[in-house]
Amino acid sequence: MDILGPIGDFFAWFNASINGALLAVLDFVRSIDPVARTIVAGLGIFLETSILIGLVVPGDTIVLVAATAVDSPAEYVALLVAVVLGALGGESVGFLLGRWFGPKIRHSRLGRRIGEKNWTRAANYVDRRGGIAVFVSRFLPVLHSLVPVTVGMSNMGYRRFLAWTAPACVIWATAYVTFGSLAALSYRELASTLHYAGYLFVGAIVVFAVIVLVVKKLLERSESRHWDRPGDGDATTIDED
């Protein structure tokens, strides 16, 4: 009895089901009003970069999903601008909260839930690395929410803070929006002609996630030595040792 036929039919059905499900999800995201998608993505990253809220809101996932629905260069630019402005807005709020209420936030019940160890790491990092800490922390978990508040409690001015965080926000936003839009566009073009397009799409997302994770781990490994002890008490200078 030839079992290859039924097995082949099963895999053909399974591949078609995978492609159908992925296209349904992508079509659903695209069916949402482009203005609403853009606003939600900007708001998501605004919350993700804000103190405390940023520890639970998956802003990167929201941006990635929104990017899969990009259907024109204008939508790409609009989403990119919204995400960058959202990130800058969230980090600016964190900075201002640190400047006005920093110690109260740190010693509040919610602040204690974050952990004194994380607050100390953020303070030491800003103290020893200054603007570099602001730039790099945008790509690090936990610290991306704590560093803006910590900088607000330091002697670093807002203009200097913005000068360091803006390029990091642009790089981050460009990476996520570009990957999400190109991955979805490529998948749509391949889905009708390539049975395994769904696997390639999922594989591309996994590879992107792994690359992001590896980059974060490498940054943590290279910068973690600056978290262990305070520097000279001046967040506007950089300790080289």
C-alpha positions in Angstrom: 0.0 0.0 0.0 1.4 3.4 -1.0 1.4 5.6 2.0 3.3 8.4 0.4 0.2 9.7 -1.2 -1.8 10.2 2.0 1.2 11.6 3.8 1.8 14.0 0.9 -1.8 15.1 1.0 -1.6 15.6 4.8 1.4 17.8 4.5 -0.1 19.8 1.6 -3.3 20.3 3.8 -1.1 21.3 6.8 0.9 23.8 4.8 -2.2 25.3 3.3 -3.7 25.6 6.8 -0.6 27.3 8.2 -0.5 29.7 5.3 -4.3 30.4 5.6 -4.0 31.1 9.3 -1.0 33.4 8.9 -2.7 35.3 6.1 -5.9 35.6 8.2 -3.9 37.1 11.0 -2.0 39.5 8.7 -5.2 40.5 6.9 -6.9 41.2 10.3 -4.1 43.5 11.4 -4.2 45.2 8.0 -8.0 45.6 8.2 -7.5 47.9 11.2 -7.6 51.6 10.3 -4.0 52.6 9.5 -4.3 55.7 11.6 -5.5 53.6 14.6 -2.7 51.1 14.1 -0.1 53.9 14.0 -1.5 55.5 17.2 -1.7 52.2 19.0 1.9 51.4 18.1 3.1 54.8 19.2 1.1 54.6 22.5 2.4 51.0 23.1 6.1 52.1 22.8 5.3 55.2 24.9 4.1 53.0 27.7 6.9 50.5 27.2 9.5 53.1 27.8 7.7 54.6 30.8 8.6 53.9 34.4 6.9 50.8 35.8 4.4 50.4 33.0 7.3 49.6 30.7 8.0 46.5 32.7 4.7 44.9 31.7 3.7 46.4 28.3 5.2 44.5 25.4 5.8 47.6 23.2 8.3 45.8 20.9 5.6 43.1 20.1 3.0 45.8 19.4 5.3 47.6 17.0 6.3 44.4 15.2 2.7 43.4 14.7 1.7 46.8 13.5 4.6 46.8 11.1 3.3 43.7 9.3 0.3 45.7 8.1 2.4 48.5 6.4 1.1 48.8 2.9 2.9 51.8 1.4 5.9 54.0 1.9 3.7 56.6 3.5 2.4 54.1 6.1 6.0 53.0 6.8 7.2 56.5 7.4 4.2 57.4 9.5 4.6 54.3 11.7 8.3 54.9 12.1 7.8 58.5 13.1 5.0 57.5 15.6 7.2 54.8 17.2 10.2 57.1 17.5 8.1 59.9 19.0 6.4 57.4 21.3 9.7 56.2 22.5 11.1 59.7 23.0 7.9 60.7 24.8 8.0 57.7 27.1 11.6 58.3 28.0 11.0 62.0 28.5 8.2 61.2 30.9 10.5 58.9 32.8 13.2 61.6 33.0 10.7 64.2 34.3 9.3 61.7 36.9 12.8 61.1 38.1 13.5 64.8 38.3 10.4 65.6 40.2 9.5 62.5 42.2 12.6 60.2 41.8 13.3 59.3 45.4 9.6 58.9 46.2 9.1 56.5 43.2 12.2 54.5 44.2 11.1 54.0 47.8 7.4 53.6 47.0 5.7 50.2 47.2 5.9 49.8 43.4 9.5 51.0 43.4 10.4 48.3 46.0 8.8 45.7 43.8 11.3 46.5 41.1 14.0 45.7 43.6 16.8 47.7 45.1 19.3 45.7 43.2 17.9 47.0 39.9 17.7 50.6 41.1 21.4 50.4 42.3 22.5 48.9 39.0 20.7 51.7 37.1 22.3 54.4 39.4 25.8 52.9 39.1 25.4 52.6 35.3 24.4 56.2 34.8 27.0 57.4 37.3 29.9 55.5 35.5 28.8 55.7 31.9 26.9 58.9 31.6 25.3 59.3 28.1 26.5 55.9 27.0 24.3 54.3 29.6 21.4 56.3 28.2 22.1 55.0 24.7 22.8 51.4 25.5 20.0 51.0 28.1 17.4 51.4 25.3 18.3 47.9 24.2 18.4 46.3 27.7 15.5 44.8 29.6 14.5 46.5 32.9 17.1 49.2 32.5 15.3 50.7 29.6 12.6 51.7 32.0 14.8 52.6 35.0 17.6 54.6 33.4 15.5 57.6 32.3 14.1 57.9 35.8 17.6 57.5 37.2 19.0 60.1 34.9 16.3 62.5 36.0 17.6 62.1 39.5 21.2 62.8 38.4 22.9 66.0 37.3 22.5 65.3 33.6 20.4 67.9 31.8 17.4 67.0 29.6 19.1 68.2 26.4 22.1 65.9 27.0 19.8 63.0 27.9 17.7 63.6 24.7 20.9 63.8 22.5 21.9 60.3 23.7 18.5 58.6 23.7 17.2 59.9 20.4 19.7 58.0 18.2 19.0 54.8 20.2 15.3 55.2 19.7 15.7 55.8 16.0 17.9 52.7 15.6 15.5 50.5 17.6 12.4 51.7 15.8 13.9 51.4 12.4 15.0 47.8 13.1 11.6 46.7 14.3 9.4 48.6 11.8 11.7 47.6 8.8 11.8 43.9 9.7 8.1 43.6 10.4 7.1 45.3 7.2 9.6 43.5 4.9 8.9 40.1 6.5 5.1 40.4 6.0 5.5 41.8 2.4 7.9 39.0 1.4 5.5 36.4 2.9 2.5 37.7 1.0 4.4 37.6 -2.2 5.6 34.0 -1.6 2.4 32.5 0.0 0.6 31.9 -3.3 3.6 30.2 -5.0 5.6 28.5 -2.3 4.0 25.9 -0.1 6.5 26.4 2.7 6.2 30.2 2.8 4.6 30.0 6.3 7.6 28.2 7.7 9.9 30.7 6.2 7.9 33.6 7.7 7.9 32.0 11.2 11.5 31.1 10.8 12.4 34.7 10.0 10.6 35.9 13.1 12.5 33.4 15.2 15.8 34.4 13.7 15.0 38.0 14.3 14.1 37.3 17.9 17.3 35.3 18.4 19.4 38.1 17.0 17.7 40.6 19.3 18.3 38.3 22.3 21.9 37.7 21.4 22.6 41.5 21.0 21.0 42.1 24.4 23.1 39.4 26.0 26.3 40.7 24.4 25.5 44.2 25.6 24.8 43.0 29.1 28.0 41.1 29.2 30.1 44.1 28.0 28.3 46.6 30.2 27.5 44.7 33.4 30.9 45.5 34.9 29.7 49.1 35.2 26.7 48.1 37.3 28.6 46.8 40.3 29.9 49.9 41.9 29.3 53.7 41.8 31.6 56.1 39.8 32.7 59.6 40.5 29.2 60.9 41.3 29.0 62.9 38.0 26.6 61.5 35.4 27.9 63.9 32.8 31.3 62.2 32.7 32.3 58.7 31.6 34.5 56.3 33.7 36.7 54.3 31.4 37.8 51.7 33.8 
